[in-house]
């Protein structure tokens, strides 16, 4: 039964996931092209700016996690809610909690896989020109954006399954304000102390999905 549910999710999201992956990989290639151009034009000056954390050469990646989260979340949950199919899914013998978290876990793992591919390509390409300390600082600075994408995915699920319009609007406002914290332009390498807080917010968002799933299941008004 769980495998059937996961297969159903894959059918809904596969093409959107491919678009997200291609867009993410294209952004990484664009970053690499920028690095290669900077090295060719004036390697000493460019590397000096990178080593002193004055050049956010990876800024093109900023909205990639959010874009991927929106594509996967909307493609996964919007058809279920519009067609009321999720109401049937929540009454499967698996139980509503297991059904919801099977769906959410699938989407989270799919999003994680897409972002992992992008980050691996990022490390592999930039390592051609840049030292490890620059790449590490870049990855640390990119982590809030990655966590922001994951948080956005959880809030999309919450908003989609919320049965009351006024609460859905309230969730949207909260999600916008929360995700804007993740999506800021942080100073390069200076977000390590903030990462545990952002990770905790992402974790709380993942658990909160159960609340709206329960309300949707009961049809509360």
C-alpha positions in Angstrom: 0.0 0.0 0.0 2.8 2.4 0.9 4.6 1.6 -2.4 1.5 2.3 -4.3 1.1 5.7 -2.6 4.7 6.6 -3.4 4.3 5.5 -7.0 1.2 7.8 -7.3 3.3 10.7 -5.9 6.0 10.0 -8.4 3.6 10.0 -11.3 2.4 13.5 -10.3 5.7 15.1 -9.6 8.2 13.4 -12.0 8.2 16.1 -14.8 8.1 19.0 -12.3 11.1 17.4 -10.5 12.9 17.2 -13.8 12.3 20.8 -14.5 13.5 21.7 -11.0 16.7 19.6 -11.5 17.5 21.0 -14.9 17.0 24.6 -13.6 19.2 23.9 -10.6 22.0 22.3 -12.6 21.8 25.2 -15.1 22.2 27.7 -12.3 25.3 25.8 -11.1 26.8 25.8 -14.5 26.1 29.5 -14.7 27.9 30.0 -11.4 30.9 28.0 -12.8 30.9 30.1 -15.9 31.1 33.2 -13.8 34.0 31.8 -11.7 35.8 30.8 -14.9 35.3 34.3 -16.3 36.6 35.9 -13.2 39.7 33.7 -13.1 40.4 34.5 -16.8 40.0 38.2 -16.5 42.1 38.8 -13.3 42.8 35.7 -11.3 44.8 37.3 -8.4 42.2 40.0 -7.8 39.2 37.6 -8.1 40.7 35.0 -5.8 41.7 37.7 -3.3 38.0 38.9 -3.2 36.9 35.3 -2.7 39.4 34.5 0.0 38.3 37.7 1.9 34.6 36.7 1.5 33.8 39.9 -0.5 32.5 38.1 -3.5 29.2 36.1 -3.3 29.9 34.3 -6.6 27.2 31.7 -5.8 24.3 34.2 -5.6 22.6 32.6 -8.7 21.7 29.6 -6.5 19.7 31.7 -4.1 16.2 31.0 -5.4 16.9 27.5 -6.7 15.7 25.6 -3.5 12.6 27.8 -3.3 11.8 27.2 -7.0 12.2 23.5 -6.6 10.1 23.4 -3.5 7.2 25.3 -5.1 7.3 23.0 -8.2 7.2 19.8 -6.2 4.8 21.0 -3.5 2.2 22.5 -5.9 2.4 19.5 -8.3 2.0 17.1 -5.4 -0.7 18.6 -3.2 -2.7 20.9 -5.5 -4.3 18.1 -7.5 -5.1 16.1 -4.3 -6.9 19.0 -2.7 -8.7 20.4 -5.8 -10.0 17.0 -6.7 -10.5 16.0 -3.0 -8.5 12.9 -3.7 -6.5 13.3 -0.5 -9.7 12.9 1.5 -9.9 9.3 0.2 -6.2 8.8 0.8 -6.5 9.8 4.5 -9.0 7.0 4.9 -6.7 4.3 3.6 -5.9 1.4 6.0 -2.5 2.9 6.5 -4.0 5.6 8.8 -4.0 9.4 8.2 -0.7 10.1 10.0 1.2 7.5 7.9 -0.4 8.6 4.7 0.4 12.2 5.2 3.9 11.6 6.3 4.5 9.1 3.5 3.5 11.9 1.0 5.5 14.6 2.8 8.5 12.3 3.3 8.5 11.5 -0.4 8.4 15.1 -1.4 11.1 16.0 1.1 13.4 13.3 -0.1 12.8 14.2 -3.7 13.6 17.9 -3.0 16.6 16.8 -1.0 17.9 14.6 -3.9 17.5 17.5 -6.4 19.4 19.9 -4.2 22.0 17.4 -3.3 22.7 16.8 -7.1 23.0 20.6 -7.5 25.4 21.0 -4.6 27.5 18.1 -5.6 27.9 19.5 -9.1 28.6 22.9 -7.5 31.5 21.4 -5.5 32.8 19.4 -8.4 32.9 22.3 -10.8 34.1 25.1 -8.5 36.9 22.8 -7.1 38.5 23.1 -10.5 39.4 26.8 -9.8 38.7 27.5 -6.1 40.4 26.4 -2.8 38.5 24.3 -0.3 38.1 27.1 2.2 36.2 29.2 -0.3 33.9 26.4 -1.3 33.2 25.6 2.3 32.3 29.2 3.1 30.0 29.3 0.1 28.2 26.1 1.1 27.7 27.3 4.6 26.2 30.6 3.2 24.0 28.6 0.9 22.5 26.4 3.6 19.9 28.9 4.8 18.5 29.0 1.2 18.4 25.2 1.2 16.6 25.1 4.5 14.3 27.8 3.2 13.3 25.6 0.3 12.6 22.7 2.6 10.6 25.0 4.9 8.6 26.3 2.0 7.7 22.8 0.9 6.3 22.0 4.3 4.2 25.2 4.4 2.9 24.5 0.9 1.6 21.2 2.2 0.1 22.9 5.2 -1.6 25.6 3.1 -2.9 23.1 0.6 -4.5 20.9 3.2 -6.0 23.7 5.3 -9.8 23.5 4.8 -10.6 27.1 6.0 -9.8 30.0 3.7 -9.0 32.6 6.4 -6.6 30.2 8.1 -5.0 29.4 4.7 -4.5 33.1 4.1 -3.0 33.4 7.6 -0.6 30.5 7.0 0.4 32.1 3.7 1.4 35.4 5.5 3.3 33.5 8.2 5.1 31.4 5.5 6.1 34.5 3.6 7.5 36.2 6.6 9.3 33.0 7.8 10.8 32.1 4.5 12.0 35.6 3.9 14.3 35.1 6.9 15.9 32.1 5.1 16.2 33.9 1.8 18.2 36.9 2.9 21.5 37.8 1.3 23.8 36.7 4.1 27.4 37.7 4.5 29.7 35.0 3.1 30.6 32.5 5.8 28.9 34.3 8.7 25.7 32.3 9.2 27.1 29.2 11.0 25.7 30.4 14.4 22.2 31.0 12.8 22.0 27.6 11.1 20.8 25.6 14.2 17.9 28.1 14.6 16.9 27.9 11.0 17.2 24.1 11.1 14.9 24.1 14.2 12.3 26.2 12.3 12.4 23.8 9.4 11.9 20.9 11.8 8.9 22.6 13.5 7.4 23.3 10.1 7.6 19.6 9.1 5.8 18.5 12.3 3.1 21.2 11.9 1.9 19.5 8.6 0.1 17.0 10.8 -2.1 19.7 12.3 -3.6 20.8 9.0 -3.8 17.3 7.8 -6.0 16.4 10.8 -8.2 19.4 10.2 -8.6 18.5 6.5 -9.4 14.9 7.4 -12.2 16.1 9.7 -13.3 18.8 7.4 -13.3 21.4 10.2 -14.8 24.8 9.4 
